């Protein structure tokens, strides 16, 4: 078990349950649960289940790093939700397998394709079985939205179990990102060089190194260099992000993933298509998919109601790409554009509860989705 991760919940007065979910391909995932809020009166009422899915290089903790009233997971629990927190394969809380050694290349041979095909269905099946609820809601952030779109477009059985999909900083096609990470894309052609740096295929950065780097660039909360660095990575918003909590955030990120997952992101950024992983040659793709190029995910098949929350300053979920995404989805229940929000604001901005979280709580506890305010 992970005492620090659990203590993050229990230290604030909330109950915490830990579960292990095994996927069809043998990965063992950590799934956390906050079954109710601090007010035990919520036990007397039905508590709709909701699954929160983190983004790239993150973990379940990203929804719990602010105060109880300012963290999405705790706020939802206090509003009467049964909150479940996902940990995708390859992050620090989900590095086990029924047969494969986590130190082997075989273990790390995955991308978000597999997270959508195996991880999300396994977790949704587990939650519906454990709670007895026929349907749950799903909240994805960043890559968590990507996994949701991919899974719901190709798995009708799982889609039937999702009442509502709330997408924070939604990411599908990413050909227009303005983040500085785009400068790293030419390196993706140097696969052999990259694999020498990460021989097991595990993109594992020492947390102490990342904290030291953050401390070097951001030792002063008003440091303009620090502000500029974050702006280049996630987008500009001088009103957001409490720098006094930087140490807290950096203690929980990066939380790990595979090199192939990062390569997949580089491919879709370069190609401008929302597609499966490219195996590097027409012959390899033919073996895998029966066609020379990777198939695209058919977003028109996502019939689940989707509520979109997007930022006008988001350097990773660019407005043009999100507009394209909206045009593909047949059942957009809500589209909320926060003009000054960047990519990180959805989990870190001081005004996120007011601008987003309370609206999410209202949606999740609303019995009739036809009443959703689409403005």
C-alpha positions, -999 to +999 in steps of 0.1 A: +000+000+000+010+036-004+008+054+030+017+089+017-010+086-009-036+074+015-026+099+042-033+127+017-069+117+020-072+106+056-052+136+070-080+159+058-106+138+076-119+117+047-123+080+045-101+062+020-103+027+005-077+012-018-085-015-044-065-034-070-080-039-104-065-064-129-070-056-166-076-082-193-039-080-203-027-085-167-018-050-154-027-044-118-040-009-112-045+010-080-079+025-076-087+047-047-121+055-032-135+083-011-169+068-004-184+099+013-175+133+026-167+144+061-203+151+068-217+117+076-252+129+067-243+121+032-245+084+041-283+086+043-286+096+007-278+078-026-243+087-036-237+086-074-203+072-083-178+092-103-144+082-116-117+109-118-089+101-144-056+120-142-034+133-171+000+125-185+028+120-160+003+125-132-015+103-107-047+103-086-032+128-063-035+157-088-072+160-077-063+163-040-033+187-037-051+218-026-071+224+005-102+202+010-125+230-002-104+237-032-096+201-044-121+185-068-120+150-052-128+163-017-154+189-029-173+162-048-172+138-018-186+166+004-214+172-021-226+136-018-206+118-045-190+084-042-155+094-056-132+070-073-097+079-083-079+061-112-042+054-115-032+044-151-007+017-159+029+028-155+024+055-129+040+051-095+009+035-080+003+010-109+035-008-117+025-044-111+015-072-134+003-107-131+032-121-151+056-094-164+085-079-145+081-041-141+118-039-149+113-055-183+108-038-217+078-059-222+060-044-192+065-008-206+053-016-241+021+004-239+006+038-247-027+055-241-042+031-267-039+003-240-052+026-213-083+032-233-087-004-244-079-021-211-075+002-181-106+023-183-130-005-190-115-026-161-120+003-137-155+011-148-165-025-146-151-028-111-169+003-099-203-007-112-199-041-097-187-028-063-214-001-060-242-019-077-248+012-099-256+005-135-240+038-146-213+061-133-200+095-144-165+100-157-143+131-152-111+132-173-083+158-172-059+162-201-048+127-212-077+115-191-100+130-216-081+113-244-085+080-228-122+086-224-128+097-260-108+067-273-125+042-250-161+054-255-156+055-293-147+019-296-164+001-267-201+003-267-204-020-237-184+003-215-201+034-230-234+021-218-221+023-183-211+060-185-239+085-177-219+116-183-183+124-195-169+157-181-138+167-201-113+191-184-087+206-208-099+181-235-072+166-257-079+148-290-061+161-321-031+181-310-016+195-342-018+231-331-002+230-296+019+260-288+037+246-258+074+245-257+072+207-257+067+209-294+104+217-298+111+182-286+093+165-314+123+162-338+138+139-311+111+114-317+128+102-349+158+092-328+141+062-312+173+042-306+189+071-288+159+077-266+157+040-257+194+041-246+184+069-221+155+048-209+166+012-215+135-005-200+111+018-218+101+035-185+101+073-186+113+076-151+125+110-139+139+112-104+114+134-084+143+149-065+157+162-098+124+177-108+120+194-074+156+207-076+149+222-110+117+237-098+135+252-068+162+266-090+139+283-114+111+291-090+128+299-057+108+332-055+070+331-059+072+363-080+101+351-101+094+362-137+116+333-150+094+308-132+062+324-145+076+324-180+087+288-178+052+277-168+037+299-195+058+282-221+048+247-209+010+251-202+000+286-213-001+320-198-023+332-170-007+356-145-037+353-122-034+315-117-013+291-098-003+297-062+035+295-063+036+289-025+022+254-032+048+245-059+067+222-035+034+203-029+028+198-066+063+188-074+063+162-047+037+143-067+049+148-103+062+135-126+045+102-116+057+081-145+047+066-178+062+047-207+085+060-234+061+046-260+033+066-245+053+098-250+062+086-285+025+082-292+018+118-282+046+130-305+031+110-334-004+126-330+012+160-326+033+157-357+005+141-378-025+161-366-047+130-364-064+114-334-051+080-342-038+047-328-001+042-322+020+041-354+043+010-354+068+027-377+062+011-410+033+002-433+042-035-429+041-033-391+008-014-391-007-040-415+002-067-390-014-047-362-043-030-378-048-046-412-040-013-429-008+006-437-015+036-415-029+036-380-067+040-378-082+071-364-106+070-334-141+077-346-153+104-323-187+104-340-193+071-322-191+088-287-228+089-279-223+096-242-232+132-232-200+152-229-195+184-209-165+203-221-144+228-199-117+244-219-092+273-215-084+301-239-048+302-229-042+265-229-009+257-248-016+220-249-053+219-257-053+247-283-086+264-291-085+253-328-079+217-318-108+218-292-131+234-318-123+205-341-130+180-313-164+197-306-173+194-343-167+156-342-187+149-310-225+142-316-237+148-280-221+178-264-242+187-234-222+217-223-193+238-236-177+261-210-148+283-223-127+300-197-108+326-217-079+331-193-074+295-182-042+275-191-037+238-190-028+235-154-055+258-141-082+231-142-065+213-113-045+242-096-062+276-101-074+293-069-108+300-086-113+265-101-139+256-074-160+287-083-155+285-120-156+247-125-159+224-096-193+235-082-207+233-117-193+198-120-209+188-087-243+202-099-240+181-131-231+149-113-260+152-088-285+163-114-310+135-122-321+148-156-294+157-181-319+174-203-318+202-177-281+209-184-274+246-191-257+246-225-246+282-224 
